[in-house]
Amino acid sequence: MSDEDSAGEGPLVRFVNWIDSRLGLNYQLLRPVHVYSINPFYWLGALTMLAFTIQAVTGILLVIWYVPDPSTAYSSTLYIFNNVNYGRFLQTVHLYGAYSMILLAVMHMMRNYFVSSHKKPRELMWVVGMLMGFVTLGFGFTGYLLPFTVVGVLATNVGLGLLSPLPPMLQTLVESLLGATQGLNATELLRLYDVHIILLPATLLLLFFAKMYMFETHGAAKPDKPLTEKQKSVIPFFPDATVYLLELSALFTAALLLVSAAFPFTLPPEYSIAASQAATPQPDWYFLWMYQILKIQAFEGAGLPIAMTIITVIFVALFVLPFIDRGGERRLASRPKFVLLGTIFVAELIVLTYWGYVTPGQTIPDEEAIVVLGAVALLVGLAFIGIYRLMFARLRGRLSAGVQPTTTMQKAQIWTGALFTVILVGGALAISASISSALQLLAVGVTSSGLLAMAVSIAAVGLAVLGTIFLIYRLDLANGTIRTRVPLLEVGWKNEE
C-alpha cells in the first residue's frame, strides 16, 4: 500500500502497513487462513511449539549455571534454586513448560485423530507429527536425570531397564549411544545432557520445518460440518492470523507463569545409595501408563518382552494410522469403530496413569488388572453406544430426509439421556464394589458376607448392562431404526401414528 493510500488510515494501521512494506510480511510465504480455523483447537500444534520455545529460552538460561557431572549436577541445580535471582521460578517454568508441551502434543494428536486430519492427503503430516511426539517424550526422558535427584535417577534406571527385551545388537547400539550403566556415571549423564540440549532440539526443528512445508501445501483440514460463506472465507496470515496467534500465545504464557508462581517446584533429595533404598522407583506422569502395564504380574520377569511388545504395537498402530483408517469419510457419526477405539484408548490412558500414581512400586495382580481395565473398556463402550445412538442416529441418515422428529422421539431422547447417565453411574459404582469384594476375598479368604457382597455387586453390574441394552433398544424403536424386533423389550410401548 502506498503512502497516499494510507493517508486516511489511523496511526496503528499506518505503522503496520509501513512494517509490511519494508519487511514483506504479507508476502504469501504463509498461506491465508480460513475463518473456520480461528479456533484454539486448530492451534494446539502452534501452542506446542510455543512451549518448546519457552523450554529453549529457559533451558539456555539454566545451562549457564548447570554442570553435567554426577558430583556437581545436584549442587549446581540447588545453586540455581537458592542463589540465582528467580532461579526457582526459572526452574519451575522449565518443568511446567515441559509438562505443558507433552500435554499439548497429546491433545493435538487426539484432536487430529478424532477429526480425521490424518487422512488423504495429510498422511505424511501425521507420520512426521508422530515423530515429533516421540522426540517430545525424549525430552522428558533425557531431562529427568539431569538434576541427579533420587527420583530422577531411579526413574531413568527403570527406563534403561526396559532395554533388556531389545535384540542384542539394537540393545548394544542404544547403550553405547547413551553410555548406559544405570545412571551412575559421568558418561551417561553427559550423553543424556547432549541428547537433551543438542540432538533432540535439532531433530524437532527439522521435523517442524518438514511439517510446516506440508502444511503450507495442504492447509488445515476442513471441519466435517457444513460451513457458512463467512467460515469458508480466508484472512491473510499477517496481520489477522498473526494477531490471533499472539493472543493465544499471550494467554498460554500468562497461565504458565501464573501457575509456576503459585505452585513452585520443590527439588527432591539428591541421589545416594541410602536415599535410593528408601525411595520407590516411579517415572514421571507421562510415562506412568506404560510403567503400570509393566507392573502387572503377568508381565514381570519373563513376561517383560510381551509387555514391551504390547506397548510397541500401540505406538506402531498410532504411527501407521493413516494407512489403516483409509476411508474417505471424516465425520464422527460415520466412523463409530475408530471413534470408540480412540475413546477407550484415552480412558485407559487416564486410568493407567492415575492407577500408577496411587500404587507406586506395587505389583498388580492379574485378576485386578483384568477387572479394572476390562471395566473401563466396558463402561466406555456402553456410554459410547448410548451417546452415539442418541446423538448420531439422524446424522447417519437412517431417517428419511423429509421425516421430522416425532414427539415420541423427542421424549425418548430426553429420558433416555437422563436414565442412561443414572445407569452409568450405578454401573461404575457396582464395578468398583465388585473389585473391592474380589480384593477382600483374596486378602481375608472366602466368607459368607464376602460372597454375598460379591454376588450383589456382580448382579448390579448385570442390571446396568441389561438396562443399557433396554434403553438403546427403545431409543432405536422411537427413531424407527430398529432392525430386529424383540417383543420382550417392547412391553408398554405405544406406536405413535
N, C-alpha and C positions, 0 to 999 in steps of 0.2 A: 504494500500500500504506500502510495506517495505521501510526501509531507502535506500536499494540498488536500488530499483525500482525508487526512487525519485532522485537518484544522478544526472541524466541528466536533471532534470526539473529546471525551474527558481526559484528564491528565494520566490516569492509570491506563486507559486504553492506548493512549499515545505512547506511553512508556513500553507497554507490551509489544506494540507494533514496531517500535524502534529496535527493541531487542531482537524481535523476529527478523526484521530486515537485515540486521547485521550478522546474526548467527545462523539464520536459515532454519530455525527450529520447526517451522511449519512445513519444511520440505518433507515429502512423503517417504521418509525413511521408515517411519512407523505408520502403519495403515490407519485410516479413520476408524473410529469405534462406533458400533451400533448402539443405539439408545438402550436397547434391551439389556445390554451388558453393564449398564451403570447400576450395578448391584454388588454388594460386598462379596457375595458368594462367587462371583466371576473373578474376583481379585485375590482369592486366597493364595494363589501361586505368587503373586506380586508381594503379598504380605510375608510370605515365607522367605523370599529373597531380601525383604527389608530386615527381617530378623537376622538373616545371615550377615547383612551389612553391619547391624548393631554388634553382632558377635565379632566381626572383623575389627571394628573400631575398639571395642573394649578389650579384645584379645591382644591387640598391638600394644595397648597401654599396660596390660598385665605383664607382657613379655619383658618390659623394661626392668622389672624387679624379680621376676621368677627365674630360678636356677634349676634346670632339669637334671638333678642328680639326687639319688636316694638319700644322701646325707644332708642335703640342703633344700630339697623340694618343699618339705613341710614348713621349715623355718622361714623360707622366702615367702611362702604363701601367708604364713602367720604375720610376717613383717608387713605385707600389704594390708592385712586386716587392721593391725594395731598402730602402724606408724605412717602409712601413706594417707594423705588427706583424701577423705571419701573413699578409702581403699575397700572397706567392707561393702559400701554401696556399689562400687565398681564391680567387685566380685559377685555380688548378688544379681546385678543386672546381667552379667555374663551368664550366670547359671540359669536365671529365669528366661533369658533370651534363648538359650539352648532348648529349654523345655518348650517354649512357645514355638520355636522353629519346628521341632518334631511334631508337636500337636497340630500346627497349621498344615504341615506336609501330609499328615494322615487325613485331616479334614479335606484337603484338596484332592487327595486320591479318592476318598469315598464319595465326595460330591461328583467327581467326574465319572465314577463307576455308576452311580445311580442315574445320572442324566445321559449316560451312554456317549460321553465325549471321546471314548476310545475307539469309536467305530470309524469306518472309512470316511475320509482319507487321513485320519489322525492316528492310525495305528502306531506309527513310529514315534509320534509325540508321546504317547502313553509309555512306550518302552523306554525312551530317554527320561521321562519323568520318574519311572520306577528306579532307574539307575541313580537319579538324583536323590530319591528316597533312601536307597541303600547307603549312599555317601553321607546323608544326614544322620542316619543311625551310626555310621562310622565315626562321625564327630563325637557323638555321645559316648561311644565305647572308648575311644582313644583319650578323650578328655577326662574321663572319670578317674584314671590312675594318677594324673599329673600332680595333684596336691599331696599325694602319697599319704592319704588318710587310711585308717584301718578299713573303713567300709569300701573305699576305692580300690585298695589293693586286693581285698578278698573278692570283690565283685569281678575284678579283672582276672583273678585266678580262676573263678568259675567260668568266665567266658573262654579263657585259654584252654581250660579242661575239656571244652566241647570240641577241640581239635582232634581228640583221640579217635573218633569214628571215621575221620577222613582217610582216604587212601594214603599209604605211607609216603609216596612221592609228593603228593599235594601237602600233606602234613609237614614234611620236612621243609618244603618251599616256604610255607607260611611262617613256620617257626624261625627259619633263617631270616626272613624279611623283618620279623618283629623282634628278633633276638629273644624269643620267648623262653623263659625259665621260671615261670610262676611269679612274675612281677617283683623280683627281689634284687635285680642287678641294674647297674647304670646303663648297660647296653639296651635293655628292653625299654627302660624309661625314656632314654634318648630317642630310640627308634619311634616309639609311640608319639613322642613330642614332635618329631619331624613329620610324621604322617599327619598329625593333627593340624600343624600350622603351615605346612607346605603342600604335601601331596593331595590331601582331601580338598583344600580350597581351590587349588589349580584344577583338579578334576571337576569340581562342581561348577566352576566358571566356564570351562569348556563345554560341559553338558548344557549349561544355561544358554550359551550362545547358540548351540545347535538347536535347542528347543525354541528359542526366540526366532531363529531363521524359519523354522517350520511354522511357527505361529503366525509370522508375517505372511506366509504363503497361504495358509488355510483359514486364519482368523479364529474367533471364538465360535464354538458350536452353538447353533441356534436352539432356543428352548423348544420343547415338544408341544407347545400350545399355540393356538392362533395368535398372530401378532397384529397390532394396530399399525396404521401407516406411520404414526409417530414412533413406535417402537422399532419399526424397520429402518427408519432414517438413520443417518450417520452424522457423527460430530468429529471434528478434527482432534487428533491426539493432543496437539498443543494449540491453544491452552486449555480447552474444555476438559478432556480426559485427564490431562496432567494435573489440573486443579483438583479434580475428584480424587485422584490417586494421592495427592499431597494431603488432602483432608483425611482420608483413611489412614495414611501413614502417621499423621499427627495424633489421631485418636489412639492408634495402636501404641505408639511410642509413649504417649502420656499415660496410658493404662499400665504399660510395663514399668515405667519409672515410679508410678504411684504404688504399685504392688511391691516393687523392690524396696521402697522406702518404708512401707507399712510392715512388711514381713522380711526383715533382713536375714540373710543366710548365716547359720551358725556352723563354724568349721568343726567337723568331727575330730576325735583324737588322732594323734599321729600313729602310723603303723609301727607295731613292735610285736615280737613273738608273744609276749604276755597279753597285749591288747587283742591280738588275733584269736587267742584261745578263749577269750571271754565274749567275743563278738560272733554274730551269726552271719555267714556269707549271704548276701542278698543284693542282686543287681538293682539298678535304678528302675523307676516305674515303667519306662518304655520297653524294658526287656523282661518285666515280671511275668508277662503272659507266657513267654517261652520257658522261663525258669519253672513256672508252675506245672507245665506239661512234663518237664524233666523230673519233677518231684513225685509224679505218680508212681506207685510201687512197681507196676509192671515195666516201667521204663528205666528203672535203676539197674546198675551193673550191666549185665549182658543185653538188657533192653534199650540201652542208650542209643545204639545205631538206629533202632526202629523209631524212637522219638525224634532223632535228628532227621530221619527220612521224612516223617510226617511234616515237620516244620519246613523242610526244604521243598516238599511238594506244595505247601501253601504258598511259599514265595514264588515258586516256578509258575503255579497257576495264575497268580496275580500278574506275573511278568508277561505271560503269553495270552492274557485275557482277550485282547483284540482278535486273536486268531481262533478263539473258542466261541465267544459271543459275536458272531459274524452277521447276524440278521440285520436287515435294513431298518427295522422298527426301533425307535428310541423311546417311545412313551412308556412310562411306568406301568400303565394299565395293560400293555401288550407284552410285558416281559416279567410275568409273575415268578417264574422259576429263578431267574437271576436276581431279581429284587429280594426274593425270600432268602436265597443263599447269602446275599450281601448283608441282609438284616441279621440273620443268625450269626454270621461272622463277626459283625460289630458287637452283638450282645455277648458272644462267647469271649471276645477280646476284653471287654469291660469286666465280665465276671472273673475271668482268669487273673486279670491284673489285680482286682480287689482281693480276690481269694489268696493270691500270692502275698499281698501286703499284710493280711491278717494271720497268715500261717507261716511265718519265717522259719526256715530250717526244718519244717515238719514234712515227713513222708506222707503222701496222700494215699490211703487205701484204695485199691481198685474199685471196690463197691461204691465208695463215696464219690469217686471221680465219675463213675458211670451215672450215678443218680443225679449229681449236680449238673454235669454237662448235658446229660440227656433231658433233664427237667428244663433247662434253659432253652434248648432246641425245641422241646415240645411246646412250652409256653409261647415262645416267639412265633412258632409255626401256627398255633391256634389263633393267636392275636392277629397275625398277618392275614390268615384266611378270612377271619371275620371282617377285618377292616377293608381288605381287598374287595370282598363281596359287597360290603356296604357302600364303598366309595366308587368302585370302578365297574360295577355291573353294566351301567348305562354307557359308560365311556367306551367299553369294549364293543359296543354296537350290538349287544344282544337284543335290545329293544328296538322296535321299528322306529324309523326316523320320525314318523308322524305321531307316535304314541307319547302321550304326556303322562307323567307320574300320577297314579290314582291316589285317592285318599288313603286306601289301604296300604299302598306302597310307602307313602309319606309317614303314616303312623308306624309302620313296621320298621322303617329306618330309625325312627326316634327311640322306640322302646327296645329295639334290638341293640342299638349302641349302648344304652344305659345298662341293660341286663348283661350285655357282653362284658362290660367293664367290671360289674359286680362278680361275674363268674371268674374272670381272670384273676381278680384279687383273691377270691376264695381259693382258686386253684393254686395260686402261688403259696398261700398260707398252708394249704394241705400238703403240697410238696415239701415245704420246709418242715412241717410236722413229721412227714414220712422219714425225712433224712435224720431228724433228731431221734425218732423212735428206733431207727436202724442202728444208729451210733450207740444208743443206750443199750440195746440188746447185745451189741458186740462188746461193750465195755463191762456190763454187770451180769451178762448171761440172760438166758430165757426166763422170763417171769410172766405170770398171767396178765398183770397190768401192762407190761411192755407189749405183749402180743395183742392185747385189746387196743392199745393206743395205735399200734402199727396197722391193725385191721381197719380201724375207724379212719385213719388218715388216708390209707390206700383207697377206701371206699369213697372218701371225699374227692380224691383225685379223679376217680372213675366218674363220679357225678358231674364234675366240672367238664370232663371230656364229652360226656353224653349231652350236657346242657349246651355246649358249644355246637355240637352237631345239630341239635334240635333248632337252635336259633338260626344257624346258617341255612338249614333246610327251609324254615318258614320265611326267611328273607328272600330266598330264591323263588319260593312259591308266590310271594307278593309281587316280585319283579316279573313273573311269568317266564322265568328262565330255567325252570326245573326240567330235568331230563327223565329221571327215573322216579316214579311216584312211590311213596311209602305210606300206606294208609295210616299206620300207627302214629306217624308224625304229623298227620293232618287232623287229629281229633280236635273238634271245636272250630275248625276253620270254615269260614263262610266266604264263598266266592263273591266278588263284587262285580256286578254286571255293568 
